[in-house]
Amino acid sequence: MHGQRGFSLIELIVTLIVLAIAASIAMPNLTQFIVRQRVSTQASELLNALAYARSEASKINSNVVVIPATNAATGWSNGWCVGPSSIANCNDAAVLKSYQPNADSVNITSPYLQATNKLTFRRDGTLLSGISAESFNITSERLESSDNGARCITLNALGKASMTKVNRDDGC
């Protein structure tokens, strides 16, 4: 008589139950990880855009602006663009580079707008606004309130941008 090969039905069910329990424990952590990565990616793209604008201002020896895609404090969540100080919006032909949002659940806010209070880098790379530089808050409502997965980008008077981690509901 030959021995039986394979798994019994009970062994298969127990294995599936153990896998289901492990997956249910890991899923919330995976979801938070994905949200944190989306926030981090958007913050890094904005930081790179600010560095690009600063270097372009020096390169073309002229003022360069970074403006939101829509003219509102929350308009940065819809994307942003870099161009000479003459551009009025991100659809202008003179735009040097445009950035589109990668995640719909990420909110980027800043008081910089399209028409008034533009974020302007002088041709030497410093900020036109001088010491009164404003900050960017990058967060998501899907982050847990105690999670420091949100980001804050600040600019100094010399135009150098820096990023720090903050809690979801904290300001910059």
N, C-alpha and C positions, 0 to 999 in steps of 0.2 A: 504494500500500500504506500502511495506517495504522500508526502506531507503537503499541507495546503500552503499556497503562496498568496501574498497580498495582505491587505488590511481587512480587518473585520469592520462591520458597520459601526460598532461602538467606538473603535479606535479612530475612525474617520470623523465621527461626530465630536468626540472630545478634542481632537486636533483643531477642528473648525471653531469650536467654542473658545479655545485658548487664543486662536488668531483673532477672533472677533473682539475679545476683551483687550488684547494688546492694541489693536487698531483703534478702539474707542478711547483708550488712554492717550495714544499718540496724536490723534486728530486735532484736538484743541491746540496743542503745542505747535503743530505744523501750521495751523491757520494763523496763529500769532506770528510765527516766523515769517510767513509769506507777507503779511501786512508790514512787519518791520522792514523787510527787504525792499518792499515797494517804496516806503517812505525814504529809506536810505538811498535808493537809486535816484529818486526825484531830487533829493537834496544834493547829491553828488553832481547830477546834471546841471542844476542851477549854479552850484559852486564853480563848475567848469565853464559855464557861460559867462559868469562874472570875470573869471580870470582871462577868458578869451577877449571879452570886451575891453578889459584893461590893457591887454597887450596890443590889440588892434588900434586903440587910441594912440599909443606910442608909435606904432608901426606906420599909420597913415598921417600922423602928426595933426590930428584933428579930434574934436570932441566926439565921443561915441556914447550912445544911450542903450540901455537895456529896459525894455518896456513890456508890460503884460499884453497878452493876446486880446483881452477885453479890458475896457477902461473901468476897472473897479478894484478895490482892495483885494478881493478874492479872484480877480481876473487872472492871476498867475497860475491858478489851477488849470486853466484852459491852454496854457503854453506861454511862451515868451519869445522875444526876438532881440537881436543885436543889430544895430545899424548906426549910421551917422546921425548927428543930432537933428537933422532936417526931417527924419521920418515921423509921420503922424500916427501910423499904426503898423501892425505886422504884415499887412497886405501891400505895403509900399514896395516899389520895384528896387529901391536902394538898400533894402534889408540885406545884411551880410550873412546872417544865419538865423534860422528859425528852429524853435524847440517845441515839440508836441508832447503833451502829457502821456505818460506810459501807463498810468493807473487811474481809474475813475474814482477810487476811494481815497485818494490823497488830496489834502487841502493845503494850498500854499497861499499865505496872506502876507501882504506888505503894504505900507501906505504909498509906495511908489506907483504912479499912474502913467497913462499915455500922454496926456496933454499937460497937466500941471504936476509938479513935484516929480519930474522924470529922474531916473537914476542915470546920472551923466558922469562919465570918466573924461577928465581933461586929457589933452594930448601928452601930458607928462605922466599919466596913469593915476593921478590923484582924483579924489571926488570933487565935483563942482560944488556940492553942498558943504564941503569942509567937515567940521567936527560933528555936525548934526546928522550924521549918517543914521538911517533907519535900518531895521533888521527884517529878516524873513522868517516866518514861522511855518514849518513843514510838518504836518501831522495827519492823522486819520482818526475818524470817529470809531473805527474798528479796533484801535489800540486800547488796551486796558488802561484805566486812569493812572495806575501806579507804575506803568511801564515807561521806562525812559527811552522809548523807541522813536519819539518825535525828535526833530532837529531844529536848531536855530542857527541861522547864518547871519553873522554881523560883519559890517564893513568898518574899517578904521578910516581916519581922515586921509591916509595915504592910498586908499582904494583896495587894500588887501582884505580879502574875505576869509573868514574863519568859521568853522562849524562846530557846534557843541550839541550833545545829547540833552534833552529835557523831557520831563513828564508830559503826557498828552495835554493836560489842561493848563500847564504852566506857560506863561508868556516868555518872551525872549528877554 
